[in-house]
Amino acid sequence: MPLALASIGQKCIIKSFACSCDTRMRMVNMGFIPGRSVEIMNRMNGTVLVRVGESRLMLDCCLATQIQVQ
């Protein structure tokens, strides 16, 4: 399922990315590594606030849709 469809408070495991190689590398550099846990913290105005490890990151919904989680 895409990360953008996860519920607030839900913890997910990153499976894969459905984006360009450049975007994928940028995501990995920010801590979005397949197998790593992420938590949906909030949604507002077309963005998704997620926790990855000790970091909190705001993603736009288009990018969050390209991250596949389980």
CHARMM-style PDB file with segment names, atoms N, HN, CA, C and O in Angstrom:
ATOM      1  N   MET     1       0.860  -1.173   0.000  1.00  0.00      PROA
ATOM      2  CA  MET     1       0.000   0.000   0.000  1.00  0.00      PROA
ATOM      3  C   MET     1       0.903   1.232   0.000  1.00  0.00      PROA
ATOM      4  O   MET     1       1.992   1.195   0.573  1.00  0.00      PROA
ATOM      5  N   PRO     2       0.476   2.298  -0.620  1.00  0.00      PROA
ATOM      6  CA  PRO     2       1.255   3.543  -0.593  1.00  0.00      PROA
ATOM      7  C   PRO     2       1.252   4.174   0.809  1.00  0.00      PROA
ATOM      8  O   PRO     2       0.257   4.091   1.529  1.00  0.00      PROA
ATOM      9  N   LEU     3       2.347   4.788   1.177  1.00  0.00      PROA
ATOM     10  HN  LEU     3       3.155   4.855   0.592  1.00  0.00      PROA
ATOM     11  CA  LEU     3       2.468   5.449   2.476  1.00  0.00      PROA
ATOM     12  C   LEU     3       1.373   6.493   2.673  1.00  0.00      PROA
ATOM     13  O   LEU     3       0.910   6.697   3.795  1.00  0.00      PROA
ATOM     14  N   ALA     4       0.957   7.150   1.605  1.00  0.00      PROA
ATOM     15  HN  ALA     4       1.333   6.984   0.693  1.00  0.00      PROA
ATOM     16  CA  ALA     4      -0.068   8.195   1.689  1.00  0.00      PROA
ATOM     17  C   ALA     4      -1.418   7.662   2.173  1.00  0.00      PROA
ATOM     18  O   ALA     4      -2.242   8.439   2.656  1.00  0.00      PROA
ATOM     19  N   LEU     5      -1.661   6.352   2.055  1.00  0.00      PROA
ATOM     20  HN  LEU     5      -0.992   5.721   1.663  1.00  0.00      PROA
ATOM     21  CA  LEU     5      -2.934   5.771   2.462  1.00  0.00      PROA
ATOM     22  C   LEU     5      -2.922   5.226   3.894  1.00  0.00      PROA
ATOM     23  O   LEU     5      -3.965   4.805   4.395  1.00  0.00      PROA
ATOM     24  N   ALA     6      -1.778   5.226   4.551  1.00  0.00      PROA
ATOM     25  HN  ALA     6      -0.931   5.568   4.144  1.00  0.00      PROA
ATOM     26  CA  ALA     6      -1.694   4.728   5.926  1.00  0.00      PROA
ATOM     27  C   ALA     6      -2.419   5.688   6.869  1.00  0.00      PROA
ATOM     28  O   ALA     6      -2.501   6.889   6.610  1.00  0.00      PROA
ATOM     29  N   SER     7      -2.935   5.147   7.952  1.00  0.00      PROA
ATOM     30  HN  SER     7      -2.868   4.171   8.162  1.00  0.00      PROA
ATOM     31  CA  SER     7      -3.683   5.938   8.932  1.00  0.00      PROA
ATOM     32  C   SER     7      -2.747   6.661   9.888  1.00  0.00      PROA
ATOM     33  O   SER     7      -1.619   6.222  10.115  1.00  0.00      PROA
ATOM     34  N   ILE     8      -3.219   7.772  10.446  1.00  0.00      PROA
ATOM     35  HN  ILE     8      -4.135   8.128  10.261  1.00  0.00      PROA
ATOM     36  CA  ILE     8      -2.443   8.501  11.447  1.00  0.00      PROA
ATOM     37  C   ILE     8      -2.200   7.573  12.634  1.00  0.00      PROA
ATOM     38  O   ILE     8      -3.120   6.914  13.117  1.00  0.00      PROA
ATOM     39  N   GLY     9      -0.960   7.531  13.093  1.00  0.00      PROA
ATOM     40  HN  GLY     9      -0.212   8.066  12.700  1.00  0.00      PROA
ATOM     41  CA  GLY     9      -0.574   6.673  14.206  1.00  0.00      PROA
ATOM     42  C   GLY     9      -0.123   5.287  13.775  1.00  0.00      PROA
ATOM     43  O   GLY     9       0.433   4.539  14.579  1.00  0.00      PROA
ATOM     44  N   GLN    10      -0.355   4.937  12.519  1.00  0.00      PROA
ATOM     45  HN  GLN    10      -0.806   5.545  11.866  1.00  0.00      PROA
ATOM     46  CA  GLN    10       0.026   3.615  12.019  1.00  0.00      PROA
ATOM     47  C   GLN    10       1.523   3.530  11.792  1.00  0.00      PROA
ATOM     48  O   GLN    10       2.127   4.447  11.236  1.00  0.00      PROA
ATOM     49  N   LYS    11       2.119   2.427  12.223  1.00  0.00      PROA
ATOM     50  HN  LYS    11       1.628   1.683  12.675  1.00  0.00      PROA
ATOM     51  CA  LYS    11       3.532   2.157  11.956  1.00  0.00      PROA
ATOM     52  C   LYS    11       3.607   1.182  10.802  1.00  0.00      PROA
ATOM     53  O   LYS    11       2.894   0.179  10.770  1.00  0.00      PROA
ATOM     54  N   CYS    12       4.481   1.489   9.849  1.00  0.00      PROA
ATOM     55  HN  CYS    12       5.060   2.304   9.875  1.00  0.00      PROA
ATOM     56  CA  CYS    12       4.613   0.689   8.635  1.00  0.00      PROA
ATOM     57  C   CYS    12       6.084   0.382   8.397  1.00  0.00      PROA
ATOM     58  O   CYS    12       6.969   1.028   8.959  1.00  0.00      PROA
ATOM     59  N   ILE    13       6.326  -0.612   7.556  1.00  0.00      PROA
ATOM     60  HN  ILE    13       5.607  -1.137   7.100  1.00  0.00      PROA
ATOM     61  CA  ILE    13       7.673  -0.950   7.121  1.00  0.00      PROA
ATOM     62  C   ILE    13       7.804  -0.562   5.650  1.00  0.00      PROA
ATOM     63  O   ILE    13       6.959  -0.927   4.833  1.00  0.00      PROA
ATOM     64  N   ILE    14       8.853   0.170   5.315  1.00  0.00      PROA
ATOM     65  HN  ILE    14       9.540   0.467   5.978  1.00  0.00      PROA
ATOM     66  CA  ILE    14       9.084   0.568   3.919  1.00  0.00      PROA
ATOM     67  C   ILE    14       9.456  -0.659   3.102  1.00  0.00      PROA
ATOM     68  O   ILE    14      10.355  -1.414   3.471  1.00  0.00      PROA
ATOM     69  N   LYS    15       8.750  -0.853   1.978  1.00  0.00      PROA
ATOM     70  HN  LYS    15       8.019  -0.239   1.679  1.00  0.00      PROA
ATOM     71  CA  LYS    15       9.023  -1.988   1.096  1.00  0.00      PROA
ATOM     72  C   LYS    15       9.820  -1.576  -0.127  1.00  0.00      PROA
ATOM     73  O   LYS    15      10.849  -2.176  -0.435  1.00  0.00      PROA
ATOM     74  N   SER    16       9.342  -0.542  -0.832  1.00  0.00      PROA
ATOM     75  HN  SER    16       8.506  -0.054  -0.582  1.00  0.00      PROA
ATOM     76  CA  SER    16       9.985  -0.156  -2.091  1.00  0.00      PROA
ATOM     77  C   SER    16       9.552   1.253  -2.470  1.00  0.00      PROA
ATOM     78  O   SER    16       8.722   1.873  -1.806  1.00  0.00      PROA
ATOM     79  N   PHE    17      10.144   1.739  -3.566  1.00  0.00      PROA
ATOM     80  HN  PHE    17      10.819   1.235  -4.105  1.00  0.00      PROA
ATOM     81  CA  PHE    17       9.837   3.064  -4.086  1.00  0.00      PROA
ATOM     82  C   PHE    17       9.387   2.937  -5.536  1.00  0.00      PROA
ATOM     83  O   PHE    17       9.937   2.135  -6.292  1.00  0.00      PROA
ATOM     84  N   ALA    18       8.387   3.728  -5.927  1.00  0.00      PROA
ATOM     85  HN  ALA    18       7.940   4.379  -5.313  1.00  0.00      PROA
ATOM     86  CA  ALA    18       7.912   3.759  -7.309  1.00  0.00      PROA
ATOM     87  C   ALA    18       8.206   5.139  -7.874  1.00  0.00      PROA
ATOM     88  O   ALA    18       7.297   5.856  -8.294  1.00  0.00      PROA
ATOM     89  N   CYS    19       9.495   5.509  -7.882  1.00  0.00      PROA
ATOM     90  HN  CYS    19      10.233   4.927  -7.542  1.00  0.00      PROA
ATOM     91  CA  CYS    19       9.887   6.848  -8.332  1.00  0.00      PROA
ATOM     92  C   CYS    19      11.209   6.754  -9.091  1.00  0.00      PROA
ATOM     93  O   CYS    19      11.790   5.676  -9.219  1.00  0.00      PROA
ATOM     94  N   SER    20      11.666   7.883  -9.582  1.00  0.00      PROA
ATOM     95  HN  SER    20      11.194   8.758  -9.477  1.00  0.00      PROA
ATOM     96  CA  SER    20      12.916   7.907 -10.342  1.00  0.00      PROA
ATOM     97  C   SER    20      14.103   7.567  -9.444  1.00  0.00      PROA
ATOM     98  O   SER    20      14.019   7.644  -8.218  1.00  0.00      PROA
ATOM     99  N   CYS    21      15.182   7.198 -10.071  1.00  0.00      PROA
ATOM    100  HN  CYS    21      15.250   7.135 -11.066  1.00  0.00      PROA
ATOM    101  CA  CYS    21      16.407   6.843  -9.339  1.00  0.00      PROA
ATOM    102  C   CYS    21      16.895   8.016  -8.487  1.00  0.00      PROA
ATOM    103  O   CYS    21      17.309   7.816  -7.345  1.00  0.00      PROA
ATOM    104  N   ASP    22      16.851   9.231  -9.026  1.00  0.00      PROA
ATOM    105  HN  ASP    22      16.515   9.393  -9.953  1.00  0.00      PROA
ATOM    106  CA  ASP    22      17.294  10.414  -8.273  1.00  0.00      PROA
ATOM    107  C   ASP    22      16.448  10.637  -7.030  1.00  0.00      PROA
ATOM    108  O   ASP    22      16.972  10.925  -5.954  1.00  0.00      PROA
ATOM    109  N   THR    23      15.139  10.502  -7.187  1.00  0.00      PROA
ATOM    110  HN  THR    23      14.714  10.268  -8.061  1.00  0.00      PROA
ATOM    111  CA  THR    23      14.236  10.677  -6.045  1.00  0.00      PROA
ATOM    112  C   THR    23      14.468   9.571  -5.023  1.00  0.00      PROA
ATOM    113  O   THR    23      14.477   9.828  -3.820  1.00  0.00      PROA
ATOM    114  N   ARG    24      14.654   8.357  -5.491  1.00  0.00      PROA
ATOM    115  HN  ARG    24      14.647   8.148  -6.469  1.00  0.00      PROA
ATOM    116  CA  ARG    24      14.912   7.223  -4.599  1.00  0.00      PROA
ATOM    117  C   ARG    24      16.176   7.471  -3.772  1.00  0.00      PROA
ATOM    118  O   ARG    24      16.183   7.229  -2.565  1.00  0.00      PROA
ATOM    119  N   MET    25      17.226   7.943  -4.403  1.00  0.00      PROA
ATOM    120  HN  MET    25      17.221   8.140  -5.383  1.00  0.00      PROA
ATOM    121  CA  MET    25      18.481   8.215  -3.676  1.00  0.00      PROA
ATOM    122  C   MET    25      18.288   9.339  -2.659  1.00  0.00      PROA
ATOM    123  O   MET    25      18.848   9.289  -1.564  1.00  0.00      PROA
ATOM    124  N   ARG    26      17.502  10.346  -3.015  1.00  0.00      PROA
ATOM    125  HN  ARG    26      17.047  10.387  -3.905  1.00  0.00      PROA
ATOM    126  CA  ARG    26      17.223  11.437  -2.078  1.00  0.00      PROA
ATOM    127  C   ARG    26      16.458  10.903  -0.867  1.00  0.00      PROA
ATOM    128  O   ARG    26      16.739  11.291   0.267  1.00  0.00      PROA
ATOM    129  N   MET    27      15.495  10.018  -1.105  1.00  0.00      PROA
ATOM    130  HN  MET    27      15.266   9.703  -2.026  1.00  0.00      PROA
ATOM    131  CA  MET    27      14.723   9.421  -0.011  1.00  0.00      PROA
ATOM    132  C   MET    27      15.618   8.576   0.898  1.00  0.00      PROA
ATOM    133  O   MET    27      15.502   8.650   2.122  1.00  0.00      PROA
ATOM    134  N   VAL    28      16.498   7.784   0.314  1.00  0.00      PROA
ATOM    135  HN  VAL    28      16.592   7.724  -0.680  1.00  0.00      PROA
ATOM    136  CA  VAL    28      17.425   6.970   1.103  1.00  0.00      PROA
ATOM    137  C   VAL    28      18.329   7.870   1.944  1.00  0.00      PROA
ATOM    138  O   VAL    28      18.599   7.559   3.104  1.00  0.00      PROA
ATOM    139  N   ASN    29      18.794   8.968   1.382  1.00  0.00      PROA
ATOM    140  HN  ASN    29      18.575   9.221   0.439  1.00  0.00      PROA
ATOM    141  CA  ASN    29      19.646   9.901   2.131  1.00  0.00      PROA
ATOM    142  C   ASN    29      18.910  10.555   3.303  1.00  0.00      PROA
ATOM    143  O   ASN    29      19.539  10.980   4.273  1.00  0.00      PROA
ATOM    144  N   MET    30      17.572  10.636   3.213  1.00  0.00      PROA
ATOM    145  HN  MET    30      17.061  10.291   2.426  1.00  0.00      PROA
ATOM    146  CA  MET    30      16.778  11.197   4.309  1.00  0.00      PROA
ATOM    147  C   MET    30      16.384  10.131   5.330  1.00  0.00      PROA
ATOM    148  O   MET    30      15.746  10.445   6.335  1.00  0.00      PROA
ATOM    149  N   GLY    31      16.759   8.868   5.080  1.00  0.00      PROA
ATOM    150  HN  GLY    31      17.276   8.613   4.263  1.00  0.00      PROA
ATOM    151  CA  GLY    31      16.471   7.809   6.041  1.00  0.00      PROA
ATOM    152  C   GLY    31      15.383   6.838   5.635  1.00  0.00      PROA
ATOM    153  O   GLY    31      15.084   5.906   6.382  1.00  0.00      PROA
ATOM    154  N   PHE    32      14.781   7.033   4.466  1.00  0.00      PROA
ATOM    155  HN  PHE    32      15.025   7.790   3.859  1.00  0.00      PROA
ATOM    156  CA  PHE    32      13.742   6.122   3.982  1.00  0.00      PROA
ATOM    157  C   PHE    32      14.415   4.927   3.319  1.00  0.00      PROA
ATOM    158  O   PHE    32      14.644   4.920   2.109  1.00  0.00      PROA
ATOM    159  N   ILE    33      14.727   3.921   4.125  1.00  0.00      PROA
ATOM    160  HN  ILE    33      14.541   3.927   5.107  1.00  0.00      PROA
ATOM    161  CA  ILE    33      15.450   2.744   3.659  1.00  0.00      PROA
ATOM    162  C   ILE    33      14.505   1.553   3.714  1.00  0.00      PROA
ATOM    163  O   ILE    33      13.847   1.343   4.733  1.00  0.00      PROA
ATOM    164  N   PRO    34      14.420   0.760   2.633  1.00  0.00      PROA
ATOM    165  CA  PRO    34      13.560  -0.431   2.679  1.00  0.00      PROA
ATOM    166  C   PRO    34      13.877  -1.290   3.904  1.00  0.00      PROA
ATOM    167  O   PRO    34      15.036  -1.556   4.220  1.00  0.00      PROA
ATOM    168  N   GLY    35      12.811  -1.711   4.580  1.00  0.00      PROA
ATOM    169  HN  GLY    35      11.869  -1.495   4.323  1.00  0.00      PROA
ATOM    170  CA  GLY    35      12.950  -2.498   5.800  1.00  0.00      PROA
ATOM    171  C   GLY    35      12.872  -1.671   7.066  1.00  0.00      PROA
ATOM    172  O   GLY    35      12.731  -2.217   8.160  1.00  0.00      PROA
ATOM    173  N   ARG    36      12.963  -0.370   6.928  1.00  0.00      PROA
ATOM    174  HN  ARG    36      13.078   0.073   6.039  1.00  0.00      PROA
ATOM    175  CA  ARG    36      12.918   0.523   8.089  1.00  0.00      PROA
ATOM    176  C   ARG    36      11.478   0.897   8.435  1.00  0.00      PROA
ATOM    177  O   ARG    36      10.618   0.992   7.559  1.00  0.00      PROA
ATOM    178  N   SER    37      11.237   1.103   9.710  1.00  0.00      PROA
ATOM    179  HN  SER    37      11.936   1.026  10.422  1.00  0.00      PROA
ATOM    180  CA  SER    37       9.903   1.457  10.196  1.00  0.00      PROA
ATOM    181  C   SER    37       9.651   2.959  10.056  1.00  0.00      PROA
ATOM    182  O   SER    37      10.546   3.771  10.291  1.00  0.00      PROA
ATOM    183  N   VAL    38       8.435   3.316   9.675  1.00  0.00      PROA
ATOM    184  HN  VAL    38       7.708   2.656   9.484  1.00  0.00      PROA
ATOM    185  CA  VAL    38       7.990   4.709   9.638  1.00  0.00      PROA
ATOM    186  C   VAL    38       6.637   4.800  10.330  1.00  0.00      PROA
ATOM    187  O   VAL    38       5.868   3.839  10.331  1.00  0.00      PROA
ATOM    188  N   GLU    39       6.354   5.938  10.908  1.00  0.00      PROA
ATOM    189  HN  GLU    39       6.979   6.719  10.907  1.00  0.00      PROA
ATOM    190  CA  GLU    39       5.075   6.161  11.574  1.00  0.00      PROA
ATOM    191  C   GLU    39       4.419   7.410  11.014  1.00  0.00      PROA
ATOM    192  O   GLU    39       5.066   8.451  10.893  1.00  0.00      PROA
ATOM    193  N   ILE    40       3.144   7.317  10.671  1.00  0.00      PROA
ATOM    194  HN  ILE    40       2.618   6.471  10.769  1.00  0.00      PROA
ATOM    195  CA  ILE    40       2.380   8.470  10.198  1.00  0.00      PROA
ATOM    196  C   ILE    40       1.980   9.278  11.426  1.00  0.00      PROA
ATOM    197  O   ILE    40       1.282   8.770  12.304  1.00  0.00      PROA
ATOM    198  N   MET    41       2.416  10.523  11.492  1.00  0.00      PROA
ATOM    199  HN  MET    41       2.983  10.935  10.779  1.00  0.00      PROA
ATOM    200  CA  MET    41       2.128  11.352  12.653  1.00  0.00      PROA
ATOM    201  C   MET    41       0.950  12.286  12.428  1.00  0.00      PROA
ATOM    202  O   MET    41       0.157  12.512  13.341  1.00  0.00      PROA
ATOM    203  N   ASN    42       0.824  12.838  11.208  1.00  0.00      PROA
ATOM    204  HN  ASN    42       1.468  12.654  10.466  1.00  0.00      PROA
ATOM    205  CA  ASN    42      -0.251  13.789  10.934  1.00  0.00      PROA
ATOM    206  C   ASN    42      -0.387  14.000   9.434  1.00  0.00      PROA
ATOM    207  O   ASN    42       0.504  13.648   8.661  1.00  0.00      PROA
ATOM    208  N   ARG    43      -1.500  14.573   9.039  1.00  0.00      PROA
ATOM    209  HN  ARG    43      -2.223  14.859   9.667  1.00  0.00      PROA
ATOM    210  CA  ARG    43      -1.750  14.989   7.651  1.00  0.00      PROA
ATOM    211  C   ARG    43      -2.303  16.402   7.684  1.00  0.00      PROA
ATOM    212  O   ARG    43      -3.130  16.732   8.534  1.00  0.00      PROA
ATOM    213  N   MET    44      -1.846  17.236   6.760  1.00  0.00      PROA
ATOM    214  HN  MET    44      -1.174  16.968   6.069  1.00  0.00      PROA
ATOM    215  CA  MET    44      -2.415  18.572   6.656  1.00  0.00      PROA
ATOM    216  C   MET    44      -2.092  19.189   5.304  1.00  0.00      PROA
ATOM    217  O   MET    44      -0.958  19.117   4.831  1.00  0.00      PROA
ATOM    218  N   ASN    45      -3.092  19.790   4.693  1.00  0.00      PROA
ATOM    219  HN  ASN    45      -4.014  19.849   5.077  1.00  0.00      PROA
ATOM    220  CA  ASN    45      -2.940  20.546   3.444  1.00  0.00      PROA
ATOM    221  C   ASN    45      -2.123  19.820   2.373  1.00  0.00      PROA
ATOM    222  O   ASN    45      -1.222  20.410   1.777  1.00  0.00      PROA
ATOM    223  N   GLY    46      -2.429  18.560   2.129  1.00  0.00      PROA
ATOM    224  HN  GLY    46      -3.161  18.081   2.613  1.00  0.00      PROA
ATOM    225  CA  GLY    46      -1.752  17.823   1.066  1.00  0.00      PROA
ATOM    226  C   GLY    46      -0.371  17.331   1.430  1.00  0.00      PROA
ATOM    227  O   GLY    46       0.405  16.971   0.545  1.00  0.00      PROA
ATOM    228  N   THR    47      -0.042  17.304   2.712  1.00  0.00      PROA
ATOM    229  HN  THR    47      -0.673  17.597   3.431  1.00  0.00      PROA
ATOM    230  CA  THR    47       1.248  16.797   3.152  1.00  0.00      PROA
ATOM    231  C   THR    47       1.044  15.720   4.222  1.00  0.00      PROA
ATOM    232  O   THR    47      -0.015  15.625   4.842  1.00  0.00      PROA
ATOM    233  N   VAL    48       2.089  14.914   4.416  1.00  0.00      PROA
ATOM    234  HN  VAL    48       2.950  14.991   3.912  1.00  0.00      PROA
ATOM    235  CA  VAL    48       2.064  13.852   5.411  1.00  0.00      PROA
ATOM    236  C   VAL    48       3.296  14.024   6.301  1.00  0.00      PROA
ATOM    237  O   VAL    48       4.420  14.087   5.802  1.00  0.00      PROA
ATOM    238  N   LEU    49       3.087  14.100   7.613  1.00  0.00      PROA
ATOM    239  HN  LEU    49       2.175  14.049   8.018  1.00  0.00      PROA
ATOM    240  CA  LEU    49       4.190  14.182   8.577  1.00  0.00      PROA
ATOM    241  C   LEU    49       4.488  12.766   9.034  1.00  0.00      PROA
ATOM    242  O   LEU    49       3.607  12.079   9.548  1.00  0.00      PROA
ATOM    243  N   VAL    50       5.742  12.320   8.847  1.00  0.00      PROA
ATOM    244  HN  VAL    50       6.459  12.878   8.429  1.00  0.00      PROA
ATOM    245  CA  VAL    50       6.141  10.966   9.225  1.00  0.00      PROA
ATOM    246  C   VAL    50       7.349  11.007  10.155  1.00  0.00      PROA
ATOM    247  O   VAL    50       8.147  11.944  10.133  1.00  0.00      PROA
ATOM    248  N   ARG    51       7.455   9.973  10.964  1.00  0.00      PROA
ATOM    249  HN  ARG    51       6.806   9.212  10.982  1.00  0.00      PROA
ATOM    250  CA  ARG    51       8.643   9.801  11.815  1.00  0.00      PROA
ATOM    251  C   ARG    51       9.429   8.633  11.236  1.00  0.00      PROA
ATOM    252  O   ARG    51       8.903   7.538  11.038  1.00  0.00      PROA
ATOM    253  N   VAL    52      10.705   8.898  10.970  1.00  0.00      PROA
ATOM    254  HN  VAL    52      11.132   9.788  11.130  1.00  0.00      PROA
ATOM    255  CA  VAL    52      11.629   7.871  10.495  1.00  0.00      PROA
ATOM    256  C   VAL    52      12.790   7.871  11.475  1.00  0.00      PROA
ATOM    257  O   VAL    52      13.585   8.811  11.494  1.00  0.00      PROA
ATOM    258  N   GLY    53      12.895   6.840  12.277  1.00  0.00      PROA
ATOM    259  HN  GLY    53      12.249   6.076  12.262  1.00  0.00      PROA
ATOM    260  CA  GLY    53      13.911   6.826  13.327  1.00  0.00      PROA
ATOM    261  C   GLY    53      13.631   7.958  14.308  1.00  0.00      PROA
ATOM    262  O   GLY    53      12.530   8.056  14.851  1.00  0.00      PROA
ATOM    263  N   GLU    54      14.616   8.804  14.533  1.00  0.00      PROA
ATOM    264  HN  GLU    54      15.510   8.724  14.093  1.00  0.00      PROA
ATOM    265  CA  GLU    54      14.461   9.947  15.435  1.00  0.00      PROA
ATOM    266  C   GLU    54      14.062  11.225  14.692  1.00  0.00      PROA
ATOM    267  O   GLU    54      13.891  12.273  15.314  1.00  0.00      PROA
ATOM    268  N   SER    55      13.914  11.146  13.380  1.00  0.00      PROA
ATOM    269  HN  SER    55      14.053  10.294  12.874  1.00  0.00      PROA
ATOM    270  CA  SER    55      13.606  12.325  12.569  1.00  0.00      PROA
ATOM    271  C   SER    55      12.121  12.406  12.235  1.00  0.00      PROA
ATOM    272  O   SER    55      11.438  11.388  12.119  1.00  0.00      PROA
ATOM    273  N   ARG    56      11.637  13.631  12.084  1.00  0.00      PROA
ATOM    274  HN  ARG    56      12.192  14.458  12.179  1.00  0.00      PROA
ATOM    275  CA  ARG    56      10.284  13.890  11.579  1.00  0.00      PROA
ATOM    276  C   ARG    56      10.423  14.620  10.256  1.00  0.00      PROA
ATOM    277  O   ARG    56      11.138  15.616  10.151  1.00  0.00      PROA
ATOM    278  N   LEU    57       9.730  14.112   9.252  1.00  0.00      PROA
ATOM    279  HN  LEU    57       9.148  13.303   9.338  1.00  0.00      PROA
ATOM    280  CA  LEU    57       9.820  14.694   7.915  1.00  0.00      PROA
ATOM    281  C   LEU    57       8.430  14.921   7.351  1.00  0.00      PROA
ATOM    282  O   LEU    57       7.523  14.114   7.557  1.00  0.00      PROA
ATOM    283  N   MET    58       8.272  16.025   6.640  1.00  0.00      PROA
ATOM    284  HN  MET    58       9.008  16.680   6.473  1.00  0.00      PROA
ATOM    285  CA  MET    58       7.014  16.354   5.982  1.00  0.00      PROA
ATOM    286  C   MET    58       7.177  16.039   4.496  1.00  0.00      PROA
ATOM    287  O   MET    58       8.094  16.543   3.847  1.00  0.00      PROA
ATOM    288  N   LEU    59       6.285  15.204   3.961  1.00  0.00      PROA
ATOM    289  HN  LEU    59       5.541  14.795   4.489  1.00  0.00      PROA
ATOM    290  CA  LEU    59       6.308  14.827   2.549  1.00  0.00      PROA
ATOM    291  C   LEU    59       5.027  15.295   1.881  1.00  0.00      PROA
ATOM    292  O   LEU    59       3.960  15.282   2.495  1.00  0.00      PROA
ATOM    293  N   ASP    60       5.129  15.709   0.620  1.00  0.00      PROA
ATOM    294  HN  ASP    60       5.995  15.720   0.121  1.00  0.00      PROA
ATOM    295  CA  ASP    60       3.875  16.004  -0.074  1.00  0.00      PROA
ATOM    296  C   ASP    60       3.228  14.674  -0.460  1.00  0.00      PROA
ATOM    297  O   ASP    60       3.909  13.655  -0.576  1.00  0.00      PROA
ATOM    298  N   CYS    61       1.922  14.692  -0.657  1.00  0.00      PROA
ATOM    299  HN  CYS    61       1.368  15.520  -0.564  1.00  0.00      PROA
ATOM    300  CA  CYS    61       1.169  13.458  -0.904  1.00  0.00      PROA
ATOM    301  C   CYS    61       1.628  12.731  -2.167  1.00  0.00      PROA
ATOM    302  O   CYS    61       1.586  11.502  -2.218  1.00  0.00      PROA
ATOM    303  N   CYS    62       2.064  13.468  -3.181  1.00  0.00      PROA
ATOM    304  HN  CYS    62       2.099  14.467  -3.140  1.00  0.00      PROA
ATOM    305  CA  CYS    62       2.542  12.825  -4.408  1.00  0.00      PROA
ATOM    306  C   CYS    62       3.749  11.940  -4.117  1.00  0.00      PROA
ATOM    307  O   CYS    62       3.833  10.815  -4.610  1.00  0.00      PROA
ATOM    308  N   LEU    63       4.673  12.442  -3.325  1.00  0.00      PROA
ATOM    309  HN  LEU    63       4.605  13.356  -2.924  1.00  0.00      PROA
ATOM    310  CA  LEU    63       5.856  11.661  -2.965  1.00  0.00      PROA
ATOM    311  C   LEU    63       5.478  10.516  -2.033  1.00  0.00      PROA
ATOM    312  O   LEU    63       5.979   9.404  -2.196  1.00  0.00      PROA
ATOM    313  N   ALA    64       4.606  10.764  -1.063  1.00  0.00      PROA
ATOM    314  HN  ALA    64       4.199  11.668  -0.930  1.00  0.00      PROA
ATOM    315  CA  ALA    64       4.180   9.713  -0.132  1.00  0.00      PROA
ATOM    316  C   ALA    64       3.458   8.583  -0.867  1.00  0.00      PROA
ATOM    317  O   ALA    64       3.488   7.438  -0.416  1.00  0.00      PROA
ATOM    318  N   THR    65       2.821   8.888  -1.977  1.00  0.00      PROA
ATOM    319  HN  THR    65       2.797   9.819  -2.343  1.00  0.00      PROA
ATOM    320  CA  THR    65       2.143   7.867  -2.769  1.00  0.00      PROA
ATOM    321  C   THR    65       3.148   6.937  -3.465  1.00  0.00      PROA
ATOM    322  O   THR    65       2.816   5.794  -3.780  1.00  0.00      PROA
ATOM    323  N   GLN    66       4.354   7.416  -3.701  1.00  0.00      PROA
ATOM    324  HN  GLN    66       4.623   8.344  -3.445  1.00  0.00      PROA
ATOM    325  CA  GLN    66       5.374   6.642  -4.400  1.00  0.00      PROA
ATOM    326  C   GLN    66       6.171   5.742  -3.466  1.00  0.00      PROA
ATOM    327  O   GLN    66       7.021   4.984  -3.933  1.00  0.00      PROA
ATOM    328  N   ILE    67       5.926   5.802  -2.170  1.00  0.00      PROA
ATOM    329  HN  ILE    67       5.236   6.418  -1.791  1.00  0.00      PROA
ATOM    330  CA  ILE    67       6.624   4.960  -1.195  1.00  0.00      PROA
ATOM    331  C   ILE    67       5.675   3.832  -0.805  1.00  0.00      PROA
ATOM    332  O   ILE    67       4.612   4.074  -0.233  1.00  0.00      PROA
ATOM    333  N   GLN    68       6.066   2.604  -1.117  1.00  0.00      PROA
ATOM    334  HN  GLN    68       6.929   2.407  -1.582  1.00  0.00      PROA
ATOM    335  CA  GLN    68       5.248   1.437  -0.804  1.00  0.00      PROA
ATOM    336  C   GLN    68       5.624   0.890   0.570  1.00  0.00      PROA
ATOM    337  O   GLN    68       6.802   0.702   0.873  1.00  0.00      PROA
ATOM    338  N   VAL    69       4.611   0.637   1.398  1.00  0.00      PROA
ATOM    339  HN  VAL    69       3.653   0.790   1.153  1.00  0.00      PROA
ATOM    340  CA  VAL    69       4.838   0.120   2.759  1.00  0.00      PROA
ATOM    341  C   VAL    69       3.958  -1.094   2.992  1.00  0.00      PROA
ATOM    342  O   VAL    69       3.057  -1.395   2.209  1.00  0.00      PROA
ATOM    343  N   GLN    70       4.243  -1.785   4.092  1.00  0.00      PROA
ATOM    344  HN  GLN    70       4.974  -1.541   4.728  1.00  0.00      PROA
ATOM    345  CA  GLN    70       3.384  -2.908   4.510  1.00  0.00      PROA
ATOM    346  C   GLN    70       3.001  -2.751   5.952  1.00  0.00      PROA
ATOM    347  OT1 GLN    70       2.282  -3.590   6.495  1.00  0.00      PROA
TER     348      GLN     70
END
